[in-house]
Amino acid sequence: MNKIKHKTYLPVFYLLLFCSTGIALRSSAQEPLAKMKDTIYVKGTKIPAAIGAAGQEAEILTPKPGPVPKINGPKIYGCRPGHPFLYRIPATGIRPISFSARGLPQGLRIHKETGIITGQIQKKGTYRVKLSGKSRYGKDTRILEIKCGDQINLSPPMGWNNWYAHYERITDQMMREAADHLVSSGMADAGYQYINIDDCWMNAQHHKDLGRVGRARDAIGNILPNSYFPDMRSLTNYIHGKGLKAGIYTSPGPTTCAGFTGSYGHEAADALQFAKWGFDFLKYDYCSYEYLEKKIRDSLPGITSDQLMKAPYLKMGYMLKSQSRDISFNLCQYGRNDVWVWGSEAGNSWRTGADLGPELNQFFEVALKNAVHGKWTRPGAWSDPDYIQIGYVGNTNGMGLPELTRLSPVEQYSFMSLWALLAAPLFYSGDLTKLNDFSLNVLCNAEVIDVDQDLLGKCASVVSKTENTFVLVKELEDGSRAIGLCNKGETQERVTVKWKEAGLPDSSMNIRDIWRQKNIGTAAREYTAMVPTRGVVLIRVIPSLKK
């Protein structure tokens, strides 16, 4: 294992627990996708938006980016000293754009044509860098604060994960094409930067596709990819060459959720292998570790449920921090044992519940649950409510091929609005090759993403609630508030937010429609909107002295 550069100490108890033995995997059936009603957001631009919604039309709310360069993305970026640095400046506007970065710390350099910053920072510190993008149409600047220290993911990570699009069909070629599409679609220009492989890249002992069957490990214990991933280092080099980051997946159990090779008993070797391959993100899915629990309990009398749950994640987190590159660590154990309380001890983000795919119509309930635990969300530590599933996604019942989502246009806007208010990691998990203008308008609204990426890193809180409606309020860096007026009911509802509830003075406030990116007037003391069925009206409330 590489020399440990960042000291991480573990209780003796966990060091002992890490030596536990294994047990076999038992698979579980998945529930069918719930049937959902189709509704519309607003009529306008003709974009197909929902299965079975005959004649339904949806308006594209997000204004098209103009020709002038506009720099997007986070205002803060965390890295560790001596590790490879990679950041692609997200920017819209007609290209070519000439990029510059004034105040880059020693060891970093920028490629002027692509805006990709690479290198290494050797010295800890905070560096204020002025990013610029200039073309014949105009110029834009933005300050990016680079904090070189012990923390990474100082804003919620953004990217793409293959699971809900490709399931067990995933290949090296699909991952490369995903990187291409993230750039060509404009998603990378909106701030999406990770290209993450989920399950099924390893070998399985038994599988209907013989190309995914083979030895689990080589003679010295290194995990082996299946035949569809012939060269992992070449794959990450390809992704990195576009200024993007690469993610991978495994389980603390002996097998993954789909029955492929897991990391149990090989955690140190796998962490080192992932780093050597050049990966920047690891999703660690509980899966078969659940079936080790009885054996571990029998071997360690007195062990508590919390200790048992924490152990595999603390172990892998320790191993990842020991590597010579920054690897974002996502804990996927379905929200058990109050993971939001302790998840940051091990990693950078944690799933707060089960997979959303089988119950996609429950995204309002998932958002409410995340808001309840919002105080644990902060820079470097993010609650993960699961991936954004709009556009074309595969039905989880049988790992189906991608098909048009059953979510209505209004629900798709609501989904993205809620995740932004929660300061959630924004990972799209759908077919990138089938993105249309409507899906891109939902995924790439710069002002909606700014709410998610706000420098304070706060999760919105529920300030009022009825049976079918609730109001979410998120404090932003400049003193304004992002507010979601939410209706999870089956009829339209009037929803009101009072300024006092939002932590604002009882005076006149400027109101901005975040989706349409335009000011819509002023209001004193409160604001009321008619919210459509399963809808969220997303506004920014700005004290009148602020512009």
Secondary structure as the mmCIF struct_conf table of DSSP 4:
data_model
#
loop_
_struct_conf.conf_type_id
_struct_conf.id
_struct_conf.beg_label_comp_id
_struct_conf.beg_label_asym_id
_struct_conf.beg_label_seq_id
_struct_conf.end_label_comp_id
_struct_conf.end_label_asym_id
_struct_conf.end_label_seq_id
HELX_LH_PP_P HELX_LH_PP_P1 ASN A 2 ILE A 4
BEND BEND1 LYS A 5 HIS A 6
HELX_RH_AL_P HELX_RH_AL_P1 VAL A 12 LEU A 17
TURN_TY1_P TURN_TY1_P1 PHE A 18 CYS A 19
HELX_LH_PP_P HELX_LH_PP_P2 GLU A 31 LYS A 35
BEND BEND2 TYR A 41 TYR A 41
BEND BEND3 LYS A 43 LYS A 43
BEND BEND4 THR A 45 THR A 45
BEND BEND5 ALA A 50 ALA A 50
TURN_TY1_P TURN_TY1_P2 ILE A 51 GLY A 52
TURN_TY1_P TURN_TY1_P3 ALA A 54 GLY A 55
BEND BEND6 THR A 62 THR A 62
HELX_LH_PP_P HELX_LH_PP_P3 PRO A 63 PRO A 65
BEND BEND7 PRO A 67 VAL A 68
STRN STRN1 LYS A 70 ILE A 71
BEND BEND8 GLY A 73 GLY A 73
BEND BEND9 LYS A 75 LYS A 75
STRN STRN2 ILE A 76 CYS A 79
TURN_TY1_P TURN_TY1_P4 PRO A 81 GLY A 82
BEND BEND10 HIS A 83 HIS A 83
STRN STRN3 PRO A 84 ARG A 88
HELX_LH_PP_P HELX_LH_PP_P4 ILE A 89 PRO A 90
STRN STRN4 ALA A 91 THR A 92
BEND BEND11 GLY A 93 ARG A 95
HELX_LH_PP_P HELX_LH_PP_P5 PRO A 96 PRO A 96
STRN STRN5 SER A 98 ARG A 102
TURN_TY1_P TURN_TY1_P5 GLY A 103 GLY A 103
HELX_LH_PP_P HELX_LH_PP_P6 LEU A 104 PRO A 105
TURN_TY1_P TURN_TY1_P6 GLN A 106 GLY A 107
STRN STRN6 LEU A 108 HIS A 111
TURN_TY1_P TURN_TY1_P7 LYS A 112 GLY A 115
STRN STRN7 ILE A 116 GLN A 120
BEND BEND12 LYS A 123 LYS A 123
STRN STRN8 GLY A 125 SER A 135
TURN_TY1_P TURN_TY1_P8 ARG A 136 TYR A 137
STRN STRN9 GLY A 138 CYS A 148
BEND BEND13 GLY A 149 ASP A 150
BEND BEND14 LEU A 154 SER A 155
STRN STRN10 MET A 158 ASN A 161
BEND BEND15 ASN A 162 ASN A 162
HELX_RH_AL_P HELX_RH_AL_P2 TRP A 163 HIS A 166
HELX_RH_3T_P HELX_RH_3T_P1 TYR A 167 ARG A 169
HELX_RH_AL_P HELX_RH_AL_P3 ASP A 172 SER A 184
TURN_TY1_P TURN_TY1_P9 SER A 185 SER A 185
BEND BEND16 GLY A 186 GLY A 186
HELX_RH_AL_P HELX_RH_AL_P4 MET A 187 ALA A 190
TURN_TY1_P TURN_TY1_P10 GLY A 191 GLY A 191
STRN STRN11 TYR A 194 ASN A 196
BEND BEND17 ASP A 199 ASP A 199
BEND BEND18 TRP A 201 TRP A 201
STRN STRN12 MET A 202 MET A 202
STRN STRN13 ALA A 204 ALA A 204
BEND BEND19 GLN A 205 HIS A 206
BEND BEND20 LYS A 208 ASP A 209
HELX_RH_3T_P HELX_RH_3T_P2 LEU A 210 ARG A 212
STRN STRN14 VAL A 213 VAL A 213
BEND BEND21 GLY A 214 GLY A 214
BEND BEND22 ALA A 216 ALA A 216
STRN STRN15 ARG A 217 ARG A 217
TURN_TY1_P TURN_TY1_P11 ALA A 219 ILE A 220
STRN STRN16 ILE A 223 ILE A 223
STRN STRN17 PRO A 225 PRO A 225
TURN_TY1_P TURN_TY1_P12 SER A 227 TYR A 228
BEND BEND23 PRO A 230 PRO A 230
HELX_RH_AL_P HELX_RH_AL_P5 MET A 232 GLY A 241
TURN_TY1_P TURN_TY1_P13 LYS A 242 GLY A 243
STRN STRN18 LYS A 245 THR A 250
BEND BEND24 PRO A 252 PRO A 254
STRN STRN19 THR A 255 THR A 255
TURN_TY1_P TURN_TY1_P14 CYS A 257 ALA A 258
BEND BEND25 GLY A 259 GLY A 259
STRN STRN20 PHE A 260 THR A 261
TURN_TY1_P TURN_TY1_P15 TYR A 264 GLY A 265
HELX_RH_AL_P HELX_RH_AL_P6 GLU A 267 TRP A 277
TURN_TY1_P TURN_TY1_P16 GLY A 278 GLY A 278
STRN STRN21 PHE A 281 ASP A 285
HELX_RH_3T_P HELX_RH_3T_P3 CYS A 287 LEU A 292
HELX_RH_AL_P HELX_RH_AL_P7 GLU A 293 SER A 299
BEND BEND26 LEU A 300 LEU A 300
TURN_TY1_P TURN_TY1_P17 PRO A 301 GLY A 302
HELX_RH_AL_P HELX_RH_AL_P8 SER A 305 LYS A 321
TURN_TY1_P TURN_TY1_P18 SER A 322 SER A 322
BEND BEND27 GLN A 323 ARG A 325
STRN STRN22 SER A 328 CYS A 332
BEND BEND28 GLN A 333 GLN A 333
TURN_TY1_P TURN_TY1_P19 TYR A 334 GLY A 335
HELX_RH_3T_P HELX_RH_3T_P4 ARG A 336 ASP A 338
HELX_RH_AL_P HELX_RH_AL_P9 VAL A 339 TRP A 342
HELX_RH_3T_P HELX_RH_3T_P5 GLY A 343 GLU A 345
TURN_TY1_P TURN_TY1_P20 ALA A 346 ALA A 346
BEND BEND29 ASN A 348 ASN A 348
STRN STRN23 SER A 349 ARG A 351
BEND BEND30 GLY A 353 ALA A 354
BEND BEND31 LEU A 356 LEU A 356
HELX_RH_3T_P HELX_RH_3T_P6 GLY A 357 GLN A 362
HELX_RH_AL_P HELX_RH_AL_P10 PHE A 363 VAL A 372
TURN_TY1_P TURN_TY1_P21 HIS A 373 HIS A 373
HELX_RH_3T_P HELX_RH_3T_P7 GLY A 374 TRP A 376
STRN STRN24 ARG A 378 ARG A 378
TURN_TY1_P TURN_TY1_P22 PRO A 379 GLY A 380
STRN STRN25 ALA A 381 ALA A 381
STRN STRN26 TRP A 382 ASP A 384
STRN STRN27 ILE A 388 ILE A 388
BEND BEND32 GLY A 391 GLY A 391
STRN STRN28 TYR A 392 GLY A 394
TURN_TY1_P TURN_TY1_P23 THR A 396 MET A 399
HELX_LH_PP_P HELX_LH_PP_P7 GLY A 400 LEU A 401
STRN STRN29 PRO A 402 LEU A 404
BEND BEND33 ARG A 406 LEU A 407
HELX_RH_AL_P HELX_RH_AL_P11 PRO A 409 LEU A 421
TURN_TY1_P TURN_TY1_P24 LEU A 422 ALA A 423
STRN STRN30 LEU A 426 TYR A 428
BEND BEND34 GLY A 430 GLY A 430
HELX_RH_3T_P HELX_RH_3T_P8 LEU A 432 LYS A 434
HELX_RH_AL_P HELX_RH_AL_P12 ASP A 437 LEU A 443
HELX_RH_AL_P HELX_RH_AL_P13 ALA A 446 ASP A 452
TURN_TY1_P TURN_TY1_P25 GLN A 453 GLN A 453
TURN_TY1_P TURN_TY1_P26 LEU A 455 LEU A 456
HELX_LH_PP_P HELX_LH_PP_P8 LYS A 458 ALA A 460
STRN STRN31 SER A 461 LYS A 465
BEND BEND35 GLU A 467 ASN A 468
STRN STRN32 THR A 469 GLU A 475
TURN_TY1_P TURN_TY1_P27 GLU A 477 ASP A 478
BEND BEND36 GLY A 479 GLY A 479
STRN STRN33 ARG A 481 ASN A 487
BEND BEND37 GLY A 489 THR A 491
STRN STRN34 GLU A 493 LYS A 498
TURN_TY1_P TURN_TY1_P28 TRP A 499 GLY A 503
BEND BEND38 ASP A 506 SER A 507
STRN STRN35 SER A 508 ASP A 513
TURN_TY1_P TURN_TY1_P29 ILE A 514 GLN A 517
STRN STRN36 LYS A 518 ALA A 524
BEND BEND39 ARG A 525 ARG A 525
STRN STRN37 GLU A 526 VAL A 531
HELX_LH_PP_P HELX_LH_PP_P9 PRO A 532 PRO A 532
TURN_TY1_P TURN_TY1_P30 THR A 533 ARG A 534
STRN STRN38 GLY A 535 PRO A 543
TURN_TY1_P TURN_TY1_P31 SER A 544 LEU A 545
#
